């Protein structure tokens, strides 16, 4: 669900990459900026997946590390409006 392009944008800077361990192997992954806050994302998730029983706290814990929230340190240089 988090991987959808409608929920976030890729940050294109060289320093906007994070090292993530996948299958016991370290890889570089580009950071993505979430366009909505977690409560709004959770509401959309529940609407699109009504049979999945996941609470908000678990939904927040399952957020991948390379997805950052708007307003986080370093994300102030990116416009998050839907026009641009």
PyMOL Python script that loads the backbone (N, CA, C, O; Angstrom):
from pymol import cmd

cmd.read_pdbstr("""\
ATOM      1  N   UNK A   1       0.819  -1.199   0.000  1.00  0.00           N
ATOM      2  CA  UNK A   1       0.000   0.000   0.000  1.00  0.00           C
ATOM      3  C   UNK A   1       0.857   1.254   0.000  1.00  0.00           C
ATOM      4  O   UNK A   1       0.560   2.212  -0.714  1.00  0.00           O
ATOM      5  N   UNK A   2       1.918   1.254   0.797  1.00  0.00           N
ATOM      6  CA  UNK A   2       2.798   2.420   0.858  1.00  0.00           C
ATOM      7  C   UNK A   2       3.517   2.660  -0.468  1.00  0.00           C
ATOM      8  O   UNK A   2       3.883   3.797  -0.767  1.00  0.00           O
ATOM      9  N   UNK A   3       3.724   1.617  -1.263  1.00  0.00           N
ATOM     10  CA  UNK A   3       4.497   1.726  -2.497  1.00  0.00           C
ATOM     11  C   UNK A   3       3.754   2.453  -3.618  1.00  0.00           C
ATOM     12  O   UNK A   3       4.364   2.770  -4.639  1.00  0.00           O
ATOM     13  N   UNK A   4       2.474   2.724  -3.462  1.00  0.00           N
ATOM     14  CA  UNK A   4       1.690   3.370  -4.505  1.00  0.00           C
ATOM     15  C   UNK A   4       2.183   4.796  -4.756  1.00  0.00           C
ATOM     16  O   UNK A   4       2.474   5.532  -3.813  1.00  0.00           O
ATOM     17  N   UNK A   5       2.276   5.182  -6.039  1.00  0.00           N
ATOM     18  CA  UNK A   5       2.727   6.529  -6.386  1.00  0.00           C
ATOM     19  C   UNK A   5       1.714   7.599  -6.014  1.00  0.00           C
ATOM     20  O   UNK A   5       2.071   8.775  -5.935  1.00  0.00           O
ATOM     21  N   UNK A   6       0.467   7.226  -5.784  1.00  0.00           N
ATOM     22  CA  UNK A   6      -0.527   8.216  -5.376  1.00  0.00           C
ATOM     23  C   UNK A   6      -0.349   8.626  -3.918  1.00  0.00           C
ATOM     24  O   UNK A   6      -0.890   9.646  -3.493  1.00  0.00           O
ATOM     25  N   UNK A   7       0.407   7.839  -3.143  1.00  0.00           N
ATOM     26  CA  UNK A   7       0.612   8.144  -1.725  1.00  0.00           C
ATOM     27  C   UNK A   7       1.917   8.879  -1.445  1.00  0.00           C
ATOM     28  O   UNK A   7       2.070   9.460  -0.370  1.00  0.00           O
ATOM     29  N   UNK A   8       2.850   8.870  -2.371  1.00  0.00           N
ATOM     30  CA  UNK A   8       4.134   9.500  -2.097  1.00  0.00           C
ATOM     31  C   UNK A   8       4.921   9.818  -3.346  1.00  0.00           C
ATOM     32  O   UNK A   8       4.618   9.337  -4.438  1.00  0.00           O
ATOM     33  N   UNK A   9       5.955  10.651  -3.160  1.00  0.00           N
ATOM     34  CA  UNK A   9       6.845  11.036  -4.247  1.00  0.00           C
ATOM     35  C   UNK A   9       8.269  10.643  -3.905  1.00  0.00           C
ATOM     36  O   UNK A   9       8.648  10.578  -2.736  1.00  0.00           O
ATOM     37  N   UNK A  10       9.048  10.384  -4.934  1.00  0.00           N
ATOM     38  CA  UNK A  10      10.455  10.054  -4.750  1.00  0.00           C
ATOM     39  C   UNK A  10      11.238  11.347  -4.565  1.00  0.00           C
ATOM     40  O   UNK A  10      11.040  12.306  -5.311  1.00  0.00           O
ATOM     41  N   UNK A  11      12.127  11.378  -3.573  1.00  0.00           N
ATOM     42  CA  UNK A  11      13.038  12.501  -3.395  1.00  0.00           C
ATOM     43  C   UNK A  11      14.257  12.242  -4.269  1.00  0.00           C
ATOM     44  O   UNK A  11      14.842  11.161  -4.212  1.00  0.00           O
ATOM     45  N   UNK A  12      14.643  13.222  -5.074  1.00  0.00           N
ATOM     46  CA  UNK A  12      15.624  12.983  -6.118  1.00  0.00           C
ATOM     47  C   UNK A  12      17.056  13.351  -5.760  1.00  0.00           C
ATOM     48  O   UNK A  12      17.955  13.100  -6.562  1.00  0.00           O
ATOM     49  N   UNK A  13      17.307  13.924  -4.611  1.00  0.00           N
ATOM     50  CA  UNK A  13      18.657  14.337  -4.256  1.00  0.00           C
ATOM     51  C   UNK A  13      19.587  13.164  -3.999  1.00  0.00           C
ATOM     52  O   UNK A  13      19.145  12.062  -3.676  1.00  0.00           O
ATOM     53  N   UNK A  14      20.896  13.421  -4.149  1.00  0.00           N
ATOM     54  CA  UNK A  14      21.878  12.363  -3.905  1.00  0.00           C
ATOM     55  C   UNK A  14      21.885  11.929  -2.446  1.00  0.00           C
ATOM     56  O   UNK A  14      22.123  10.760  -2.140  1.00  0.00           O
ATOM     57  N   UNK A  15      21.623  12.869  -1.551  1.00  0.00           N
ATOM     58  CA  UNK A  15      21.634  12.549  -0.126  1.00  0.00           C
ATOM     59  C   UNK A  15      20.296  11.987   0.344  1.00  0.00           C
ATOM     60  O   UNK A  15      20.134  11.674   1.524  1.00  0.00           O
ATOM     61  N   UNK A  16      19.343  11.860  -0.564  1.00  0.00           N
ATOM     62  CA  UNK A  16      18.023  11.348  -0.217  1.00  0.00           C
ATOM     63  C   UNK A  16      17.927   9.848  -0.466  1.00  0.00           C
ATOM     64  O   UNK A  16      16.927   9.359  -0.991  1.00  0.00           O
ATOM     65  N   UNK A  17      18.963   9.134  -0.089  1.00  0.00           N
ATOM     66  CA  UNK A  17      18.968   7.673  -0.186  1.00  0.00           C
ATOM     67  C   UNK A  17      19.259   7.119   1.198  1.00  0.00           C
ATOM     68  O   UNK A  17      19.957   7.745   1.996  1.00  0.00           O
ATOM     69  N   UNK A  18      18.723   5.948   1.474  1.00  0.00           N
ATOM     70  CA  UNK A  18      18.909   5.323   2.778  1.00  0.00           C
ATOM     71  C   UNK A  18      19.332   3.877   2.547  1.00  0.00           C
ATOM     72  O   UNK A  18      18.915   3.245   1.577  1.00  0.00           O
ATOM     73  N   UNK A  19      20.145   3.374   3.424  1.00  0.00           N
ATOM     74  CA  UNK A  19      20.617   1.997   3.340  1.00  0.00           C
ATOM     75  C   UNK A  19      19.629   1.097   4.080  1.00  0.00           C
ATOM     76  O   UNK A  19      19.343   1.314   5.257  1.00  0.00           O
ATOM     77  N   UNK A  20      19.109   0.083   3.378  1.00  0.00           N
ATOM     78  CA  UNK A  20      18.101  -0.819   3.933  1.00  0.00           C
ATOM     79  C   UNK A  20      18.586  -2.255   3.756  1.00  0.00           C
ATOM     80  O   UNK A  20      19.161  -2.600   2.724  1.00  0.00           O
ATOM     81  N   UNK A  21      18.352  -3.084   4.764  1.00  0.00           N
ATOM     82  CA  UNK A  21      18.726  -4.496   4.677  1.00  0.00           C
ATOM     83  C   UNK A  21      17.535  -5.292   4.152  1.00  0.00           C
ATOM     84  O   UNK A  21      16.470  -5.326   4.768  1.00  0.00           O
ATOM     85  N   UNK A  22      17.740  -5.936   2.993  1.00  0.00           N
ATOM     86  CA  UNK A  22      16.709  -6.762   2.367  1.00  0.00           C
ATOM     87  C   UNK A  22      17.318  -8.127   2.099  1.00  0.00           C
ATOM     88  O   UNK A  22      18.317  -8.235   1.388  1.00  0.00           O
ATOM     89  N   UNK A  23      16.722  -9.175   2.667  1.00  0.00           N
ATOM     90  CA  UNK A  23      17.211 -10.553   2.501  1.00  0.00           C
ATOM     91  C   UNK A  23      18.684 -10.673   2.892  1.00  0.00           C
ATOM     92  O   UNK A  23      19.483 -11.249   2.153  1.00  0.00           O
ATOM     93  N   UNK A  24      19.034 -10.132   4.044  1.00  0.00           N
ATOM     94  CA  UNK A  24      20.396 -10.172   4.597  1.00  0.00           C
ATOM     95  C   UNK A  24      21.416  -9.487   3.697  1.00  0.00           C
ATOM     96  O   UNK A  24      22.604  -9.805   3.752  1.00  0.00           O
ATOM     97  N   UNK A  25      20.966  -8.554   2.872  1.00  0.00           N
ATOM     98  CA  UNK A  25      21.853  -7.825   1.976  1.00  0.00           C
ATOM     99  C   UNK A  25      21.517  -6.338   2.053  1.00  0.00           C
ATOM    100  O   UNK A  25      20.350  -5.954   1.971  1.00  0.00           O
ATOM    101  N   UNK A  26      22.536  -5.513   2.210  1.00  0.00           N
ATOM    102  CA  UNK A  26      22.333  -4.070   2.343  1.00  0.00           C
ATOM    103  C   UNK A  26      22.235  -3.440   0.953  1.00  0.00           C
ATOM    104  O   UNK A  26      23.110  -3.639   0.109  1.00  0.00           O
ATOM    105  N   UNK A  27      21.156  -2.674   0.723  1.00  0.00           N
ATOM    106  CA  UNK A  27      20.961  -1.991  -0.552  1.00  0.00           C
ATOM    107  C   UNK A  27      20.610  -0.534  -0.301  1.00  0.00           C
ATOM    108  O   UNK A  27      20.095  -0.184   0.761  1.00  0.00           O
ATOM    109  N   UNK A  28      20.891   0.313  -1.284  1.00  0.00           N
ATOM    110  CA  UNK A  28      20.534   1.726  -1.207  1.00  0.00           C
ATOM    111  C   UNK A  28      19.152   1.908  -1.833  1.00  0.00           C
ATOM    112  O   UNK A  28      18.905   1.458  -2.951  1.00  0.00           O
ATOM    113  N   UNK A  29      18.262   2.567  -1.108  1.00  0.00           N
ATOM    114  CA  UNK A  29      16.904   2.818  -1.576  1.00  0.00           C
ATOM    115  C   UNK A  29      16.661   4.320  -1.501  1.00  0.00           C
ATOM    116  O   UNK A  29      17.018   4.967  -0.517  1.00  0.00           O
ATOM    117  N   UNK A  30      16.052   4.867  -2.545  1.00  0.00           N
ATOM    118  CA  UNK A  30      15.755   6.292  -2.568  1.00  0.00           C
ATOM    119  C   UNK A  30      14.611   6.594  -1.597  1.00  0.00           C
ATOM    120  O   UNK A  30      13.638   5.843  -1.532  1.00  0.00           O
ATOM    121  N   UNK A  31      14.726   7.687  -0.847  1.00  0.00           N
ATOM    122  CA  UNK A  31      13.671   8.070   0.090  1.00  0.00           C
ATOM    123  C   UNK A  31      12.436   8.515  -0.672  1.00  0.00           C
ATOM    124  O   UNK A  31      12.526   9.043  -1.781  1.00  0.00           O
ATOM    125  N   UNK A  32      11.281   8.293  -0.059  1.00  0.00           N
ATOM    126  CA  UNK A  32      10.007   8.745  -0.620  1.00  0.00           C
ATOM    127  C   UNK A  32       9.296   9.593   0.422  1.00  0.00           C
ATOM    128  O   UNK A  32       9.335   9.294   1.615  1.00  0.00           O
ATOM    129  N   UNK A  33       8.656  10.639  -0.037  1.00  0.00           N
ATOM    130  CA  UNK A  33       7.932  11.561   0.824  1.00  0.00           C
ATOM    131  C   UNK A  33       6.451  11.223   0.773  1.00  0.00           C
ATOM    132  O   UNK A  33       5.852  11.222  -0.303  1.00  0.00           O
ATOM    133  N   UNK A  34       5.854  10.937   1.926  1.00  0.00           N
ATOM    134  CA  UNK A  34       4.416  10.661   1.979  1.00  0.00           C
ATOM    135  C   UNK A  34       3.659  11.971   1.835  1.00  0.00           C
ATOM    136  O   UNK A  34       3.987  12.957   2.494  1.00  0.00           O
ATOM    137  N   UNK A  35       2.649  11.985   0.977  1.00  0.00           N
ATOM    138  CA  UNK A  35       1.900  13.203   0.704  1.00  0.00           C
ATOM    139  C   UNK A  35       0.772  13.433   1.699  1.00  0.00           C
ATOM    140  O   UNK A  35       0.243  14.541   1.784  1.00  0.00           O
ATOM    141  N   UNK A  36       0.402  12.420   2.444  1.00  0.00           N
ATOM    142  CA  UNK A  36      -0.668  12.519   3.435  1.00  0.00           C
ATOM    143  C   UNK A  36      -0.106  12.161   4.797  1.00  0.00           C
ATOM    144  O   UNK A  36       0.957  11.549   4.900  1.00  0.00           O
ATOM    145  N   UNK A  37      -0.825  12.545   5.843  1.00  0.00           N
ATOM    146  CA  UNK A  37      -0.371  12.092   7.159  1.00  0.00           C
ATOM    147  C   UNK A  37      -0.848  10.652   7.373  1.00  0.00           C
ATOM    148  O   UNK A  37      -1.644  10.133   6.592  1.00  0.00           O
ATOM    149  N   UNK A  38      -0.359  10.019   8.426  1.00  0.00           N
ATOM    150  CA  UNK A  38      -0.641   8.595   8.626  1.00  0.00           C
ATOM    151  C   UNK A  38      -2.114   8.316   8.892  1.00  0.00           C
ATOM    152  O   UNK A  38      -2.619   7.273   8.478  1.00  0.00           O
ATOM    153  N   UNK A  39      -2.815   9.219   9.569  1.00  0.00           N
ATOM    154  CA  UNK A  39      -4.254   9.003   9.826  1.00  0.00           C
ATOM    155  C   UNK A  39      -5.040   8.987   8.519  1.00  0.00           C
ATOM    156  O   UNK A  39      -5.940   8.165   8.346  1.00  0.00           O
ATOM    157  N   UNK A  40      -4.702   9.900   7.590  1.00  0.00           N
ATOM    158  CA  UNK A  40      -5.385   9.929   6.297  1.00  0.00           C
ATOM    159  C   UNK A  40      -5.051   8.683   5.479  1.00  0.00           C
ATOM    160  O   UNK A  40      -5.928   8.108   4.834  1.00  0.00           O
ATOM    161  N   UNK A  41      -3.794   8.270   5.503  1.00  0.00           N
ATOM    162  CA  UNK A  41      -3.410   7.043   4.798  1.00  0.00           C
ATOM    163  C   UNK A  41      -4.119   5.824   5.371  1.00  0.00           C
ATOM    164  O   UNK A  41      -4.547   4.940   4.629  1.00  0.00           O
ATOM    165  N   UNK A  42      -4.241   5.780   6.695  1.00  0.00           N
ATOM    166  CA  UNK A  42      -4.919   4.657   7.345  1.00  0.00           C
ATOM    167  C   UNK A  42      -6.393   4.608   6.942  1.00  0.00           C
ATOM    168  O   UNK A  42      -6.936   3.528   6.708  1.00  0.00           O
ATOM    169  N   UNK A  43      -7.041   5.770   6.859  1.00  0.00           N
ATOM    170  CA  UNK A  43      -8.449   5.807   6.447  1.00  0.00           C
ATOM    171  C   UNK A  43      -8.606   5.302   5.010  1.00  0.00           C
ATOM    172  O   UNK A  43      -9.545   4.563   4.716  1.00  0.00           O
ATOM    173  N   UNK A  44      -7.705   5.689   4.127  1.00  0.00           N
ATOM    174  CA  UNK A  44      -7.747   5.217   2.739  1.00  0.00           C
ATOM    175  C   UNK A  44      -7.481   3.715   2.681  1.00  0.00           C
ATOM    176  O   UNK A  44      -8.128   2.995   1.920  1.00  0.00           O
ATOM    177  N   UNK A  45      -6.528   3.246   3.484  1.00  0.00           N
ATOM    178  CA  UNK A  45      -6.216   1.813   3.532  1.00  0.00           C
ATOM    179  C   UNK A  45      -7.423   1.008   3.995  1.00  0.00           C
ATOM    180  O   UNK A  45      -7.743  -0.020   3.397  1.00  0.00           O
ATOM    181  N   UNK A  46      -8.099   1.457   5.049  1.00  0.00           N
ATOM    182  CA  UNK A  46      -9.266   0.736   5.564  1.00  0.00           C
ATOM    183  C   UNK A  46     -10.410   0.743   4.553  1.00  0.00           C
ATOM    184  O   UNK A  46     -11.160  -0.228   4.454  1.00  0.00           O
ATOM    185  N   UNK A  47     -10.543   1.835   3.804  1.00  0.00           N
ATOM    186  CA  UNK A  47     -11.603   1.917   2.807  1.00  0.00           C
ATOM    187  C   UNK A  47     -11.323   0.970   1.633  1.00  0.00           C
ATOM    188  O   UNK A  47     -12.246   0.352   1.102  1.00  0.00           O
ATOM    189  N   UNK A  48     -10.061   0.856   1.232  1.00  0.00           N
ATOM    190  CA  UNK A  48      -9.727  -0.001   0.094  1.00  0.00           C
ATOM    191  C   UNK A  48      -9.526  -1.466   0.488  1.00  0.00           C
ATOM    192  O   UNK A  48      -9.605  -2.347  -0.368  1.00  0.00           O
ATOM    193  N   UNK A  49      -9.267  -1.740   1.773  1.00  0.00           N
ATOM    194  CA  UNK A  49      -9.063  -3.112   2.256  1.00  0.00           C
ATOM    195  C   UNK A  49      -9.914  -3.366   3.502  1.00  0.00           C
ATOM    196  O   UNK A  49      -9.369  -3.476   4.600  1.00  0.00           O
ATOM    197  N   UNK A  50     -11.237  -3.460   3.355  1.00  0.00           N
ATOM    198  CA  UNK A  50     -12.087  -3.584   4.547  1.00  0.00           C
ATOM    199  C   UNK A  50     -11.942  -4.919   5.284  1.00  0.00           C
ATOM    200  O   UNK A  50     -12.255  -4.994   6.472  1.00  0.00           O
ATOM    201  N   UNK A  51     -11.480  -5.965   4.610  1.00  0.00           N
ATOM    202  CA  UNK A  51     -11.378  -7.275   5.259  1.00  0.00           C
ATOM    203  C   UNK A  51     -10.094  -7.456   6.053  1.00  0.00           C
ATOM    204  O   UNK A  51      -9.982  -8.403   6.832  1.00  0.00           O
ATOM    205  N   UNK A  52      -9.124  -6.567   5.870  1.00  0.00           N
ATOM    206  CA  UNK A  52      -7.849  -6.669   6.586  1.00  0.00           C
ATOM    207  C   UNK A  52      -8.010  -6.027   7.958  1.00  0.00           C
ATOM    208  O   UNK A  52      -8.412  -4.868   8.069  1.00  0.00           O
ATOM    209  N   UNK A  53      -7.696  -6.783   8.990  1.00  0.00           N
ATOM    210  CA  UNK A  53      -7.838  -6.291  10.360  1.00  0.00           C
ATOM    211  C   UNK A  53      -6.479  -5.817  10.877  1.00  0.00           C
ATOM    212  O   UNK A  53      -5.688  -6.606  11.394  1.00  0.00           O
ATOM    213  N   UNK A  54      -6.224  -4.521  10.728  1.00  0.00           N
ATOM    214  CA  UNK A  54      -4.973  -3.911  11.178  1.00  0.00           C
ATOM    215  C   UNK A  54      -5.330  -2.634  11.917  1.00  0.00           C
ATOM    216  O   UNK A  54      -6.077  -1.799  11.407  1.00  0.00           O
ATOM    217  N   UNK A  55      -4.796  -2.485  13.114  1.00  0.00           N
ATOM    218  CA  UNK A  55      -5.010  -1.268  13.874  1.00  0.00           C
ATOM    219  C   UNK A  55      -4.081  -0.165  13.401  1.00  0.00           C
ATOM    220  O   UNK A  55      -3.137  -0.412  12.650  1.00  0.00           O
ATOM    221  N   UNK A  56      -4.358   1.057  13.846  1.00  0.00           N
ATOM    222  CA  UNK A  56      -3.559   2.196  13.410  1.00  0.00           C
ATOM    223  C   UNK A  56      -2.107   2.084  13.866  1.00  0.00           C
ATOM    224  O   UNK A  56      -1.194   2.397  13.101  1.00  0.00           O
ATOM    225  N   UNK A  57      -1.885   1.644  15.094  1.00  0.00           N
ATOM    226  CA  UNK A  57      -0.508   1.567  15.590  1.00  0.00           C
ATOM    227  C   UNK A  57       0.310   0.545  14.796  1.00  0.00           C
ATOM    228  O   UNK A  57       1.486   0.779  14.518  1.00  0.00           O
ATOM    229  N   UNK A  58      -0.296  -0.577  14.434  1.00  0.00           N
ATOM    230  CA  UNK A  58       0.401  -1.569  13.618  1.00  0.00           C
ATOM    231  C   UNK A  58       0.642  -1.035  12.214  1.00  0.00           C
ATOM    232  O   UNK A  58       1.703  -1.266  11.634  1.00  0.00           O
ATOM    233  N   UNK A  59      -0.337  -0.324  11.667  1.00  0.00           N
ATOM    234  CA  UNK A  59      -0.184   0.291  10.347  1.00  0.00           C
ATOM    235  C   UNK A  59       0.988   1.268  10.348  1.00  0.00           C
ATOM    236  O   UNK A  59       1.760   1.312   9.390  1.00  0.00           O
ATOM    237  N   UNK A  60       1.123   2.038  11.403  1.00  0.00           N
ATOM    238  CA  UNK A  60       2.228   2.997  11.504  1.00  0.00           C
ATOM    239  C   UNK A  60       3.565   2.282  11.674  1.00  0.00           C
ATOM    240  O   UNK A  60       4.573   2.724  11.122  1.00  0.00           O
ATOM    241  N   UNK A  61       3.590   1.185  12.427  1.00  0.00           N
ATOM    242  CA  UNK A  61       4.834   0.428  12.621  1.00  0.00           C
ATOM    243  C   UNK A  61       5.304  -0.232  11.332  1.00  0.00           C
ATOM    244  O   UNK A  61       6.506  -0.406  11.131  1.00  0.00           O
ATOM    245  N   UNK A  62       4.378  -0.600  10.458  1.00  0.00           N
ATOM    246  CA  UNK A  62       4.725  -1.285   9.215  1.00  0.00           C
ATOM    247  C   UNK A  62       5.201  -0.337   8.115  1.00  0.00           C
ATOM    248  O   UNK A  62       5.539  -0.784   7.019  1.00  0.00           O
ATOM    249  N   UNK A  63       5.232   0.959   8.396  1.00  0.00           N
ATOM    250  CA  UNK A  63       5.717   1.926   7.404  1.00  0.00           C
ATOM    251  C   UNK A  63       7.197   1.670   7.151  1.00  0.00           C
ATOM    252  O   UNK A  63       7.988   1.618   8.093  1.00  0.00           O
ATOM    253  N   UNK A  64       7.580   1.509   5.873  1.00  0.00           N
ATOM    254  CA  UNK A  64       8.997   1.287   5.565  1.00  0.00           C
ATOM    255  C   UNK A  64       9.850   2.479   5.992  1.00  0.00           C
ATOM    256  O   UNK A  64       9.373   3.614   6.007  1.00  0.00           O
ATOM    257  N   UNK A  65      11.108   2.220   6.338  1.00  0.00           N
ATOM    258  CA  UNK A  65      11.986   3.270   6.851  1.00  0.00           C
ATOM    259  C   UNK A  65      12.313   4.321   5.814  1.00  0.00           C
ATOM    260  O   UNK A  65      12.645   5.450   6.177  1.00  0.00           O
ATOM    261  N   UNK A  66      12.232   3.991   4.530  1.00  0.00           N
ATOM    262  CA  UNK A  66      12.580   4.971   3.508  1.00  0.00           C
ATOM    263  C   UNK A  66      11.406   5.876   3.134  1.00  0.00           C
ATOM    264  O   UNK A  66      11.537   6.702   2.231  1.00  0.00           O
ATOM    265  N   UNK A  67      10.274   5.740   3.803  1.00  0.00           N
ATOM    266  CA  UNK A  67       9.140   6.643   3.618  1.00  0.00           C
ATOM    267  C   UNK A  67       9.147   7.653   4.750  1.00  0.00           C
ATOM    268  O   UNK A  67       8.997   7.284   5.915  1.00  0.00           O
ATOM    269  N   UNK A  68       9.320   8.931   4.416  1.00  0.00           N
ATOM    270  CA  UNK A  68       9.365   9.965   5.444  1.00  0.00           C
ATOM    271  C   UNK A  68       8.104  10.809   5.357  1.00  0.00           C
ATOM    272  O   UNK A  68       7.477  10.912   4.302  1.00  0.00           O
ATOM    273  N   UNK A  69       7.748  11.406   6.473  1.00  0.00           N
ATOM    274  CA  UNK A  69       6.549  12.229   6.549  1.00  0.00           C
ATOM    275  C   UNK A  69       6.866  13.653   6.124  1.00  0.00           C
ATOM    276  O   UNK A  69       7.980  14.131   6.337  1.00  0.00           O
ATOM    277  N   UNK A  70       5.900  14.332   5.527  1.00  0.00           N
ATOM    278  CA  UNK A  70       6.069  15.743   5.196  1.00  0.00           C
ATOM    279  C   UNK A  70       6.249  16.510   6.499  1.00  0.00           C
ATOM    280  O   UNK A  70       5.512  16.295   7.462  1.00  0.00           O
ATOM    281  N   UNK A  71       7.208  17.385   6.525  1.00  0.00           N
ATOM    282  CA  UNK A  71       7.520  18.121   7.744  1.00  0.00           C
ATOM    283  C   UNK A  71       8.699  17.546   8.487  1.00  0.00           C
ATOM    284  O   UNK A  71       9.182  18.153   9.443  1.00  0.00           O
ATOM    285  N   UNK A  72       9.178  16.379   8.069  1.00  0.00           N
ATOM    286  CA  UNK A  72      10.362  15.793   8.693  1.00  0.00           C
ATOM    287  C   UNK A  72      11.593  16.595   8.294  1.00  0.00           C
ATOM    288  O   UNK A  72      11.569  17.330   7.306  1.00  0.00           O
ATOM    289  N   UNK A  73      12.640  16.457   9.043  1.00  0.00           N
ATOM    290  CA  UNK A  73      13.876  17.180   8.768  1.00  0.00           C
ATOM    291  C   UNK A  73      14.391  16.853   7.368  1.00  0.00           C
ATOM    292  O   UNK A  73      14.545  15.686   7.010  1.00  0.00           O
ATOM    293  N   UNK A  74      14.654  17.892   6.586  1.00  0.00           N
ATOM    294  CA  UNK A  74      15.163  17.704   5.231  1.00  0.00           C
ATOM    295  C   UNK A  74      14.103  17.646   4.158  1.00  0.00           C
ATOM    296  O   UNK A  74      14.444  17.624   2.976  1.00  0.00           O
ATOM    297  N   UNK A  75      12.827  17.621   4.516  1.00  0.00           N
ATOM    298  CA  UNK A  75      11.768  17.539   3.510  1.00  0.00           C
ATOM    299  C   UNK A  75      11.172  18.901   3.184  1.00  0.00           C
ATOM    300  O   UNK A  75      10.230  18.986   2.397  1.00  0.00           O
ATOM    301  N   UNK A  76      11.700  19.961   3.770  1.00  0.00           N
ATOM    302  CA  UNK A  76      11.127  21.289   3.578  1.00  0.00           C
ATOM    303  C   UNK A  76      11.395  21.861   2.193  1.00  0.00           C
ATOM    304  O   UNK A  76      10.778  22.863   1.830  1.00  0.00           O
ATOM    305  N   UNK A  77      12.278  21.276   1.413  1.00  0.00           N
ATOM    306  CA  UNK A  77      12.603  21.805   0.089  1.00  0.00           C
ATOM    307  C   UNK A  77      11.699  21.233  -1.005  1.00  0.00           C
ATOM    308  O   UNK A  77      11.892  21.544  -2.180  1.00  0.00           O
ATOM    309  N   UNK A  78      10.722  20.409  -0.643  1.00  0.00           N
ATOM    310  CA  UNK A  78       9.862  19.755  -1.619  1.00  0.00           C
ATOM    311  C   UNK A  78       8.427  20.220  -1.423  1.00  0.00           C
ATOM    312  O   UNK A  78       7.898  20.180  -0.313  1.00  0.00           O
ATOM    313  N   UNK A  79       7.805  20.659  -2.502  1.00  0.00           N
ATOM    314  CA  UNK A  79       6.399  21.055  -2.450  1.00  0.00           C
ATOM    315  C   UNK A  79       5.542  19.788  -2.478  1.00  0.00           C
ATOM    316  O   UNK A  79       5.760  18.919  -3.323  1.00  0.00           O
ATOM    317  N   UNK A  80       4.577  19.669  -1.575  1.00  0.00           N
ATOM    318  CA  UNK A  80       3.752  18.463  -1.518  1.00  0.00           C
ATOM    319  C   UNK A  80       2.341  18.687  -2.051  1.00  0.00           C
ATOM    320  O   UNK A  80       1.485  17.814  -1.906  1.00  0.00           O
ATOM    321  N   UNK A  81       2.083  19.845  -2.667  1.00  0.00           N
ATOM    322  CA  UNK A  81       0.738  20.073  -3.194  1.00  0.00           C
ATOM    323  C   UNK A  81       0.534  19.240  -4.460  1.00  0.00           C
ATOM    324  O   UNK A  81       1.506  18.832  -5.096  1.00  0.00           O
ATOM    325  N   UNK A  82      -0.701  18.992  -4.822  1.00  0.00           N
ATOM    326  CA  UNK A  82      -1.000  18.108  -5.949  1.00  0.00           C
ATOM    327  C   UNK A  82      -0.871  18.803  -7.298  1.00  0.00           C
ATOM    328  O   UNK A  82      -0.956  18.140  -8.332  1.00  0.00           O
ATOM    329  N   UNK A  83      -0.669  20.122  -7.322  1.00  0.00           N
ATOM    330  CA  UNK A  83      -0.585  20.861  -8.584  1.00  0.00           C
ATOM    331  C   UNK A  83       0.777  20.680  -9.235  1.00  0.00           C
ATOM    332  O   UNK A  83       0.854  20.547 -10.456  1.00  0.00           O
ATOM    333  N   UNK A  84       1.848  20.672  -8.458  1.00  0.00           N
ATOM    334  CA  UNK A  84       3.212  20.639  -9.009  1.00  0.00           C
ATOM    335  C   UNK A  84       3.662  19.254  -9.318  1.00  0.00           C
ATOM    336  O   UNK A  84       4.783  19.059  -9.786  1.00  0.00           O
TER     337      UNK A  84
END
""", "prot")
cmd.dss("prot")
cmd.show_as("cartoon", "prot")
cmd.util.cbc("prot")
cmd.orient("prot")
